Amino acid sequence: MLKKTYPYYLANEAVAANTDLEVTDKFSGEVATRVAMADAAAIDKAIGHAVDAMPAMRAFPPFKRQAVLEHCVKRFRERYDELALALCIEAGKPINDSKGEVTRLIDTFKVAAEESVRIDGEIVNLEISPRAKGYHGYVKRVPIGPCSFISPFNFPLNLTAHKVAPAIAAGVPFVLKPASRTPVGALIMGEILAETDLPKGAFSILPAHRDGADLFTTDERFKLLSFTGSPAVGWDLKAKAGKKKVILELGGNAAAIVDGDQGGKLDYVVERLAFGAFYQSGQSCIGVQRILVHAKVYDALREKLIAKTKSLVMGDPKDEKTFVGPMISESESKRLAGWMDGAVQAGATIVAGGKVDGAMFEATLLEGVKRGTDLYRKEAFGPVAILERFDDFEAALATVNDSDFGLQAGVFTDSLAHAHRAWDALEVGGVVINDVPSFRVDNMPYGGVKDSGLGREGVRYAIEDMTEMRLMVMRETW
């Protein structure tokens, strides 16, 4: 079970400032623990400590950064069950998905430990004309400076890890605001980081209400803001961020295309579609929301997917049989139910699921959803998926692109030509062939275009954002 209370971490140290933040068990609705909340004064102090820590972090050698990350991997493994249960309680994530996220947390820190000792530079040949004869160029990467991180509720361990682990590898101090609905995992991470010899001020982890956390965005002492969350909030933060670099990992309404040559593989396709659409109650920015199926296999796939959707167990996320747990809040469930009702009023049909009880939202499949409805155009961020038929592959690609979002897309096809055409034509950050867009490995470049954000996560790519190139030009003789 969770501890009764959790402190926040200010300049590497636990501070039991208060117990103002109630964290609920998302299934029962009861208060599960209480967490210390940071006010503006604490945030300001943390930023000052991060600035002061910059010289020590620059001097903190790669092998020591690697040792810190390796210590975290060791302690995460030792506290695996605790981390999984905390995630299950505070996020309502089914226990099997929670265990999977702890595994990814470990993977992310392992990759960062490897990358921390290979942040290399390059030699630049400057002798491109007679005037540059005898000049040589050398480039190295240096830490960008103090970083501001804001992480979301849906992957409170792994998406936090994708900010924290690269920061340690890159040698940048940071101040992290975890989601106030799910802060416990990040605070356990802070407890483990506090066991290391990171320089004082290297990290602060401060739960704070959004309306009191403007310094995370506006303070000019930060040189980078990395935000993961909703598009509306992300773009607003970017507008307020001033001169600092901004990395945004935002939302999506991801599509999966099932080509007409998948007739003999429909069982596999259906398993992956059901997983992509409904795992962790659909609360993933790369969850499958739109399913485009070729007319040759539409009826057969529809029948199998309806049966699979109806078979998914909804209930207590602590039960290993549960596949669909609660959404993060009843208000989010009501919001999605309103979108679903609007789609039905516009002519859509619910072919599986559709029942809503508080924060519990049944895995739901619809067809005939009009393209102008909220359920089609916006990010559902819940256990709802839309089926539609296509006859022409090029038209299907155009349909996928008819979106304000562009995070990832999935294409099931045996045609190499179609795979490459999708890679060329789809306006997304990543195309996944023969799997759902929900597929992610933690070392790959991950991010989107259009309203889905700016920049890329994936440890090496995040390190590049958290460092700057510094050139030295040397004249051979003078």
N, C-alpha and C positions, 0 to 999 in steps of 0.2 A: 504494500500500500504506500501512498504518498506520505511524506513527512507532514507534520501539522502545519509548519510554516517554512518558508524559504527566504533567505536574504537576497538582496541584489549584490552585484560585484562592482565596486568602484576602485579603479586603479589596482586591480588584482586582488582586492581584499573583500571578504564578505561583510556586508553592512546590513544589520537587521534594523533598518530605519523605521519600519512600521509593518503592519499587516493589512494594508489598505485594499489590496487586490484580491478579490475572491475568485478562485478558479473552480469551476463546476465540473462534476462528472457529467459528460455530455449525454449519457444514456439516462441516468436517474434524475438529472437536474439538481442534485444536491451539491452543496459546497464540499469539495474534495480537499482543498488546502487553501492557505492564504499566503500571499507573496508580497514582499516589500515593493513599493512603488517609488520611482524617482520623481522628484520635482525639478523645476527648471534650474535651481541652484545646484543640485547634484549633477545634472547633465552638464552644466557649465564647468563644474569642477572636473568632471571626467574628461572633457575636451582639453582643458588646461593640462591635465596629467598626460594625455596622449601627445600633446605638443612637446612637453618636457621629455617624454620618453623617446622622441625621435632620434636623437644622437645615439642613445644606447641601443636602440633597435637597429640602426644602421651598422653599428659595431658588433652586433650579436651575430656570430659567424654561422654560415649555413649548416655546419655539423651540429651546432647547438639547436638551431631551429628544427632540424630533423629529429633530434633527441626529444624535443618537446612534443612533436607530432607522434612519434613512436610511443611515448608515454601515454598519450591520449588513446591511441589504438589499444594498448594493453589494458587500460582502465575501462574503456568502453566494453571490451570483451568480458572483463570481470563483472561489470555491472549491466550486462546484456538484458537479463530478465527484468531488472529494475527499470531500465530505460524503456523497454517495450511496454511494461505495465503502465508506466507514467504516461506514455503516449496514448495508449488505449483509453485511459481514463480522461485525460485533459482534452483530447481531440475526438474521442468517440470512434477512433479508428479500430476496425476489427483486429483482434490480437495477431492473426497471421500476417496482416499487412503491417502491423506495428513491428513485428519481428523483422520483416523484410526491410523496413526503413532503418532499423538499428544496424542491420547488415550493410546497408548502403552508407550509413554514417561512418562505419569502420572503413569501408572501401575508399571513401572520399579522403579521409585522413591518411590512409596508406598511400594513395596516389600523391597527396601533397608532400608526404615525407620523402618520397622518391624524387619529386620535382624540386624540392628545396635545395638540393645540392647540384642541380644542373640548370641553373638560371644563367645561361651563357650569353656572350656577346658575339661580335664578329669583327673581322678585318675588312675594311672597305678600300678597294683599290682606287686611289684618287688621281692616278696618272692618266687622265683621259685626254690631256692635251699638253703641249710643251710647257705651258705656264705652271703646271702642277708637278713637273718632274722633281722627284726627290721628296715629295710629300706623302705621308701615309696616314690612313684613318683607322681609328679603333673605336668600337662602340661597346659600352657595357650598360646593363640595366640597373637602375637604382630605385629604392623605394619612393613611391610618389609622395608620401606624407600621411598624416592621420586620416583615417577613413571612417565614414558613417555607414552603418549597416542597418537596414530595416527588413525584418524577415516575416513571413506570413504564417497563418495558422495551419495550413493544410499539410505541409511537410515540416513541422517545427524542428525536427532534428536534421534532416538531410539538407534542406534548403538553407538552414543556418550554417551547416558544415561547409556549404559551397561558398560562403563568405569568409568564415573564420579560418578554415584550414589554409586557403591560398594566402590570406593575410599574414599568417604566421610564417609560411614558406617564403613570402616576399619580404618579410621584415618590416611590415607596417603596423603601427599601433592602431587600434580600432575601438569604437564605441558602438555597441549593438543594442538596438531596441527590438526585442522579440515581440511577437504578437501577444497582446494582453489576454487573449482567450486561451493561449497555449504557451505560457512562458517557462514551464517547469523543465522541459528537456534542455533548453538553453542554459538554465541556471545550474543544472547538473553538469553541463559542459564547463561552466564557469568554475564550479567546485573542483573539477579535475584540472583545469588550466592553472588554478591557484596552487596546485601541488608542484608546479614546475618552477624553473628559475628564470622565467621571462622577466625582463626588466620592469620595474615598477611603472605603472601607467600603460603597459603594453595592451591591456584590455580592460574594458568595462562593459558589463552586461546589465542594462537598466530597463526593466519594464516601465512603461509610461503610457498614459492616455494620449491618443493621437492629438487632441487639442492642446496638450501641454508639451508637445515634443517638437516644436518648430525648430529648435536649435539643431536637431539632427539634419535638417535640410538647409537652413539659412546661414548657419555659422560659417564664416569664411575661413576659419582655421582648418576646417576639413578640406582636403584636396580631392576627395572622391566620395560620392554617394552611390551606394548600391541598394536598390529597392526591389523587392519581389512582392507583388500584390496585384490589386485591381488596376485596370487601365486608367480609370477616372482619377484615382489617387496618384498613380505614378506620373502621369503627364502634368498634373498640378504641381507635384513636387519638383519636377524638372523646371517648370517655369519659375519657381521660387529659389532654385539652387544656386543662382549666381554664376561665378566663374568656375566652379569645381566641375570635374568630370562626372558624368551621370551614367550609370548602368541601370537599365530597367528590364526586368523579366516580368512580363505582364500576362494578360490572359489570352484565351483562344476559344474558338468553337471548332475544334479539329475535325477533319473529315477523313474517312477511310473509303477507298475505292475498291470494289471487288469486281475484277475483270471477268469476262465471260468464259475464260478457260479454267475456272476453279471448280468445275462440277464435281470432280473426284476428291476434292480436298475441303469440302464444305464443313465437315465436322471440325477440322482444325481452325478454319476461318471463323466459325461461330464461337468456338471456345475463346479465341483471341478477341473477337468483337465484344463478347459479353464481359470479359475481363476489362478491356479498355474502357467500356462505357460505364461500368458499374462498380469497379473496385474503389474502395474507400468512399462509397456513396457518391461516386462521380465527381468528387471535389479535387479535381486535378486539372491544371490549365491545358494539359495535353490529353485529357479524357476524350474518348470518342463521342462526339455529339451528332455528327452527320454521317450516315452510312449510305453510300451510293453503290447500287448493285446493278450489274448488267442484266438486261431483260432475260438472257438465256438461263440465268441461275436464280433470278429474283424469287420466284415462287418457292423453290426448294429451300433457299436460304431463309426466306421469311418464316416458313413453317418451323424450321429447326431453331431459329433465333428466338421466336416466340416461346417455344417450349423451354429453351435454356433460360430465358429471362424469368419465366414463371417458376422455375425450379430453384432459383437463388434464395437462400435462407436469409431472412431479415430478422434482426433481434439484438440481443445483448452483445456488444463487441467483445466482451471477455470470453464468450463461448466460442471455441474453435470451429464450430459448425457455421457460425455466422459469416456471411459474405457482405451483407449490406447492414451497416450500423446507422446511427443517427447522423443527420447533417449537423453542422457546427452549432446551429441554433434554430429555434422555432421560427424566428423571423425570416431566416434564409429559406426555410422550407415553405413558408407562406408565400414568399416572393416567387419561388419557382412554381408553386401550385397556381399562382395567378397567371404566370406565363403559359402554363399548360392549358388552363381553362380558356385563355385568350386564343390559343391555337385551335382548340376544339370548336370554339364559337366561330372561328374563321373557316371551318371545314375539315379540320384534321380528325383522325380517328385514333383512339387509344386501342392498341391491339394486345398489350400486355401491361399489367400493373395499373398504376394510376391512383392507388390509395395513399392517403396522407393522414398521419396521426401525430400531431405535435411536430417534433423534429424528425420523426421517422417518415421517410418518403420511399415508397415501394419502387423497386427497379421497374422502369416504365419505358415502353417502346411505342412510338407513334408513327403513322404514315399519313401522307397527304397534308403535311404541314406547309402552309404558304410561306414563300420566301421573304415576305415583308413582315412577318410576325416577330415579336421579341424572342420567342423560343428558337427561331431559326437564325436571326441576325446577331443576337447577343450571346454572351457566354453563359450557358446554363449553370455550370458549376454545381451539378447535382446529378442524381441517377436517372437521367432522361436521355434517350437517344432517338434519332429521327431516321426512318427508312425512306429511301426514294429510289426510283428505277431510272436507268439510262440505257440508251441504245448505242451511243457513239462515244468512244473513249475521249476524243478531243472535247466533246461537249461536257463530259464529266470533269475534265481538268478545268474548264472554264467555270463550271459550277463551284468547284472547290475554291477557285480564286475570287469568286463573287462573295467576298467577305472583307470586313474591316480588319480581320486578324490574319496572322501568318506565322504561326509558331511551328508546328510540325504537321505532316500528313502521312497517312499510310496507304500503300497500294499493294493489293494482292494480285499478282500476275505472273504467268510463266513466260511472258514475252519480254525479252531483253530490250527490244525496241521500245516497248511501252514503258519499261522501267526508266530507261534513259530519257524518254520524252517527258515523263513526269518530273524527273530531276531537273530538266531544262525549263519546263513550263510552269511548275507550281511555285507560287510566290509565298514561300515559307522558309523558315530557317533550316529545316531538315526534312528529308523525304525518307521514309522507312519502307523498304520493299519487303513484301510478304510478312508483314507484321503490322500491328496497330501503331498509330502515332504516339501512343502512351509509352512506347519503348524508350528507355534512356539508360545509358551506362555513364558512370560518373567521371570518366576522363574524356568524353566526347564534347565537341563544341556544341553548346546548347543555348538557344535563344531565338528570337523571332524578328519579323519585319512588320511594317505597318503598325497597327495599334498593339501588337504583341511585344513591342519593346525596342531596346537599343543594346548592342553589345552581346557578348557571349559568356556563359558560364562554362564549367568544365575546368578542372584545376589549372592546367597550363594556360588556358586562355584568360582566366581570371587573374593569374599572376601577371600576365602581360598588361592587363588594365591597371593593376596596382603598382606597376613599376613604370619608369620613364627611361627612354634611351638617352644616354649621355655620350657625346662624341668627344674624342680627343684627336686633334690633328698634330702630327709631328713632322717637322722638317728635318730631313736626314742630315744635311750639312748647313751651316750658317756661320 
